Amino acid sequence: GCLDDEGKILNNASAALAVLRRNMKKFDEKIRQRLEKLFHTSAYHSMLQEPLITSREGRWVVPVKSEYRSQFPGLLIDRSSSGATVFMEPWLVVDLGNQLREARIEEKQEEEDEKRKKKKEKKKEKEKEKKRKREKRKRKEKKEKKGGEKGEKKKKKRKKKKKRRKKEKKKKKGKKKKKGKRRKKKRKKEKKRK
């Protein structure tokens, strides 16, 4: 299907989703490249707590020493629990970060649409299966009913045949008896003559 082992929707679920995810990957790579360059810029080197790219609130950020937060060119996204470090998104990646965020929102929407589509398809498939089962049951019942009717008809035919045979046997016996009586009468007449 269109789901992986963890239940995540795969790229091949729809063309739009595949394009969105490709674009997201490109944005990610561009952001990382720009941030890597930032680490090698001497002007910002002393402001950074360490050369680390991390994610906060769905944005790519760098850890900046708290005392430099007003001098560092970027958006403050988060703060460490101690307050010694602030996580800032440098201005040079904000536009890409926005595009990435937009793509993530679209991806989520596309995934929801795909899930709804799959749900509908499953529901239709279940209804079709139920319909097939109902029709199969009806055919079976009809066949059994027909078979039952045929069975009854056959029984009636058999009974009629038996009755006919009995009648025929009785007739034959009756004829034999009549013949037997005639013979006896003839014999008696012949004896009387003698």
C-alpha positions in Angstrom: 0.0 0.0 0.0 0.9 3.6 0.5 2.0 3.2 4.2 5.3 2.2 5.6 5.9 -0.1 8.6 5.4 2.8 11.0 2.1 3.9 9.4 3.7 6.9 7.7 2.4 7.8 4.2 4.9 7.0 1.5 6.0 9.5 -1.2 4.3 7.4 -3.9 0.9 7.9 -2.4 0.4 10.9 -4.6 2.4 12.9 -7.1 1.8 16.1 -5.1 3.2 14.5 -2.0 6.3 13.3 -3.8 7.0 16.8 -5.2 6.4 18.4 -1.7 8.8 16.1 0.0 11.5 16.6 -2.7 11.2 20.3 -2.3 11.4 20.0 1.5 14.6 18.0 1.2 16.1 20.7 -1.1 15.1 23.4 1.4 16.6 21.4 4.3 19.9 21.0 2.3 20.1 24.6 1.4 19.5 25.7 5.0 22.1 23.4 6.3 24.6 24.6 3.7 24.0 28.2 4.6 24.3 27.5 8.3 27.6 25.5 7.8 29.0 28.6 6.1 27.9 30.7 9.1 30.1 28.6 11.4 33.1 29.5 9.3 32.4 33.2 9.4 34.7 34.7 12.0 32.3 37.6 12.9 29.8 35.1 14.3 32.2 32.5 15.6 32.5 34.0 19.1 28.7 34.5 19.4 27.9 30.8 19.0 27.8 28.5 22.0 29.0 25.7 19.7 28.9 25.0 15.9 25.7 23.0 16.0 22.6 23.0 13.8 19.5 21.9 15.7 15.7 22.2 15.3 13.3 24.2 17.5 9.6 24.8 16.9 10.1 23.3 13.4 12.8 25.8 12.5 16.5 25.2 11.9 18.5 27.2 14.5 21.9 27.7 16.0 22.8 28.0 19.7 23.9 31.6 20.5 25.4 32.8 23.7 22.6 34.7 25.6 24.7 37.9 25.9 24.9 38.1 22.0 21.3 37.7 21.2 20.8 41.3 20.3 23.9 41.4 18.2 23.3 38.1 16.3 21.4 38.7 13.1 18.3 36.4 13.4 15.1 35.5 15.0 15.0 34.2 18.6 13.1 30.9 18.5 13.8 29.3 21.8 15.8 29.5 25.0 17.7 26.9 27.0 16.4 26.0 30.5 19.4 27.6 32.1 19.0 30.8 30.0 22.7 30.7 29.0 21.8 29.8 25.4 19.2 31.2 23.0 18.3 29.3 19.8 18.2 31.6 16.9 17.3 31.3 13.2 19.7 33.4 11.2 18.2 35.9 8.8 20.1 34.4 5.9 17.9 31.2 6.2 14.6 32.7 7.4 13.1 32.9 3.8 14.1 29.2 3.2 12.8 28.3 6.7 9.4 29.9 5.7 9.3 28.0 2.5 10.1 24.8 4.4 7.4 25.5 6.9 4.9 26.2 4.1 5.9 22.9 2.4 5.4 21.0 5.7 1.9 22.5 6.1 1.0 21.5 2.6 2.5 18.0 3.2 0.3 17.6 6.3 -2.7 18.6 4.3 -1.8 16.3 1.5 -1.3 13.4 3.9 -4.7 14.1 5.5 -6.3 14.1 2.0 -4.6 10.8 1.2 -5.8 9.3 4.6 -9.3 10.4 3.8 -9.1 8.9 0.3 -7.8 5.6 1.7 -10.6 5.6 4.3 -13.2 6.1 1.6 -11.7 3.4 -0.6 -11.6 1.0 2.4 -15.2 1.8 3.2 -16.2 1.3 -0.4 -14.3 -2.0 -0.5 -16.0 -3.2 2.7 -19.5 -2.2 1.2 -18.7 -4.1 -2.0 -17.6 -7.1 0.0 -20.8 -7.0 2.1 -22.8 -6.7 -1.1 -21.0 -9.7 -2.6 -21.7 -11.7 0.5 -25.4 -10.7 0.5 -25.7 -11.6 -3.2 -23.9 -14.9 -2.6 -26.2 -15.7 0.4 -29.3 -14.8 -1.7 -28.2 -17.1 -4.6 -27.5 -19.9 -2.1 -30.9 -19.4 -0.5 -32.6 -19.3 -3.9 -30.8 -22.4 -5.0 -31.7 -24.2 -1.8 -35.3 -23.1 -2.1 -35.4 -24.2 -5.8 -33.7 -27.4 -4.8 -36.3 -27.8 -2.0 -39.1 -27.2 -4.5 -37.5 -29.7 -6.9 -37.1 -32.2 -4.1 -40.8 -31.8 -3.3 -41.7 -32.2 -6.9 -39.6 -35.3 -7.2 -41.2 -36.8 -4.1 -44.7 -36.2 -5.5 -43.7 -37.8 -8.8 -42.3 -40.8 -7.0 -45.5 -41.1 -5.0 -47.6 -40.9 -8.2 -45.4 -43.5 -9.8 -45.8 -45.8 -6.8 -49.6 -45.4 -6.9 -49.7 -46.1 -10.6 -47.6 -49.2 -10.1 -49.8 -50.4 -7.3 -52.9 -49.8 -9.5 -51.3 -51.6 -12.4 -50.4 -54.5 -10.1 -54.0 -54.6 -8.8 -55.3 -54.6 -12.3 -53.0 -57.4 -13.3 -54.0 -59.4 -10.2 -57.6 -58.6 -10.9 -57.2 -59.9 -14.5 -55.4 -63.0 -13.3 -58.2 -63.6 -10.7 -60.8 -63.2 -13.4 -58.9 -65.5 -15.7 -58.5 -68.0 -12.9 -62.3 -67.8 -12.1 -63.1 -68.4 -15.8 -60.9 -71.4 -15.9 -62.5 -72.8 -12.8 -65.9 -72.3 -14.3 -64.8 -74.0 -17.6 -63.5 -76.9 -15.6 -66.6 -77.2 -13.7 -68.7 -77.2 -16.8 -66.5 -79.8 -18.4 -66.8 -82.0 -15.4 -70.6 -81.7 -15.4 -70.7 -82.7 -19.0 -68.7 -85.8 -18.3 
